[in-house]
Amino acid sequence: MDVIEAVKARRSIRAFKPDPVPMGIIKEILEIAVRSPSANNTQPWEFAVLTGAALDDVRKANLDAFNKRTPFDPGIPLPDVKWGEPYRGRQLELGIALFRLLGIPKDDFPAKVAWAEKGLRFFDAPATILICVDDSNKDTVYIFDSGAVAQTIALVALHFGLGTCIQRHVTNYQEAIRKNLGLPASKRIIIAVSLGYPDEASPLFKFRSTREPVDSVTTWFGFD
Ligand SMILES: Cc1cc2nc3c(=O)[nH]c(=O)nc-3n(C[C@H](O)[C@H](O)[C@H](O)COP(=O)(O)O)c2cc1C
């Protein structure tokens, strides 16, 4: 798969087959993905790769925290932002499209909670990669670097027939996750990339999110 095909083919996968992903494949993905750029080549990322019982324990920890209404404790500061337009509209469009595919009516609150819980279970992916950054790194550009490596992981995973979902929601109870895994308090969990073999039978499999046309987000200078 060439790079253009990969970028066009990548999309968030939220339904996986239970088949395990071999450790060797994930290691190969990470070995390639660490070629991602980072500010001043600081390579701030560290990876915690979870599968099997370790991942199941973290799913449970996330659900416990959610059901106990534990206050959010994300790795990236989460300001209490009310999204205005055009961002709110795009977010709503995504939610409406996903709920329609899942057959969840607008006012079915329990079904929406169940979907949120599925997200907190890493969409039942057989593996997930937590991208962490040590607290000693104070330059907020680590958020950009983490995004670069997350996208590279998602693209390289395609080469191995794997689907991915970059997930922020799952990192909202990072203290509970750290405790579960025995990770030091200094490791901020920035984002997760869940991965596995896509469940092609799921109604979600064919879903394609929309994009704004490039012309509406681009201003050209000096071309004429
Ligand atoms: C930083 C970041 C955080 C995300 N967090 C979540 C998440 O918590 N749950 C989820 O289902 N998708 C999450 N996504 C996936 C986005 O919803 C998805 O990338 C977007 O809707 C575009 O769709 P596509 O990935 O299928 O192209 C996240 C993506 C990014 C880049």
The ligand as a MOL file (V3000), in Angstrom:
LIG
                    3D

  0  0  0     0  0            999 V3000
M  V30 BEGIN CTAB
M  V30 COUNTS 31 33 0 0 0
M  V30 BEGIN ATOM
M  V30 1 C -6.8400 13.4490 19.3250 0
M  V30 2 C -7.9480 12.5070 18.9070 0
M  V30 3 C -8.7790 11.9880 19.8710 0
M  V30 4 C -9.8110 11.1020 19.5140 0
M  V30 5 N -10.5840 10.5370 20.5000 0
M  V30 6 C -11.5640 9.6810 20.1560 0
M  V30 7 C -12.3340 9.0540 21.1680 0
M  V30 8 O -12.1420 9.2530 22.3610 0
M  V30 9 N -13.3230 8.2120 20.7720 0
M  V30 10 C -13.5600 7.9430 19.4410 0
M  V30 11 O -14.4560 7.1560 19.1480 0
M  V30 12 N -12.8160 8.5150 18.4620 0
M  V30 13 C -11.8350 9.3650 18.7910 0
M  V30 14 N -11.0500 9.9340 17.8220 0
M  V30 15 C -11.3180 9.6280 16.4040 0
M  V30 16 C -12.0180 10.7960 15.7130 0
M  V30 17 O -13.3660 10.8460 16.0820 0
M  V30 18 C -11.8490 10.5950 14.2090 0
M  V30 19 O -10.4900 10.6520 13.8680 0
M  V30 20 C -12.6130 11.6460 13.3920 0
M  V30 21 O -13.9910 11.5440 13.6130 0
M  V30 22 C -12.3390 11.4850 11.8860 0
M  V30 23 O -12.7540 10.2050 11.4610 0
M  V30 24 P -11.7550 9.1320 10.8400 0
M  V30 25 O -10.6560 8.8710 11.8420 0
M  V30 26 O -12.6170 7.9040 10.6370 0
M  V30 27 O -11.2200 9.6710 9.5880 0
M  V30 28 C -10.0190 10.7800 18.1390 0
M  V30 29 C -9.1510 11.3000 17.1810 0
M  V30 30 C -8.1240 12.1350 17.5580 0
M  V30 31 C -7.1830 12.6730 16.5010 0
M  V30 END ATOM
M  V30 BEGIN BOND
M  V30 1 1 1 2
M  V30 2 1 2 3
M  V30 3 2 2 30
M  V30 4 2 3 4
M  V30 5 1 4 5
M  V30 6 1 4 28
M  V30 7 2 5 6
M  V30 8 1 6 7
M  V30 9 1 6 13
M  V30 10 2 7 8
M  V30 11 1 7 9
M  V30 12 1 9 10
M  V30 13 2 10 11
M  V30 14 1 10 12
M  V30 15 2 12 13
M  V30 16 1 13 14
M  V30 17 1 14 15
M  V30 18 1 14 28
M  V30 19 1 15 16
M  V30 20 1 16 17
M  V30 21 1 16 18
M  V30 22 1 18 19
M  V30 23 1 18 20
M  V30 24 1 20 21
M  V30 25 1 20 22
M  V30 26 1 22 23
M  V30 27 1 23 24
M  V30 28 2 24 25
M  V30 29 1 24 26
M  V30 30 1 24 27
M  V30 31 2 28 29
M  V30 32 1 29 30
M  V30 33 1 30 31
M  V30 END BOND
M  V30 END CTAB
M  END
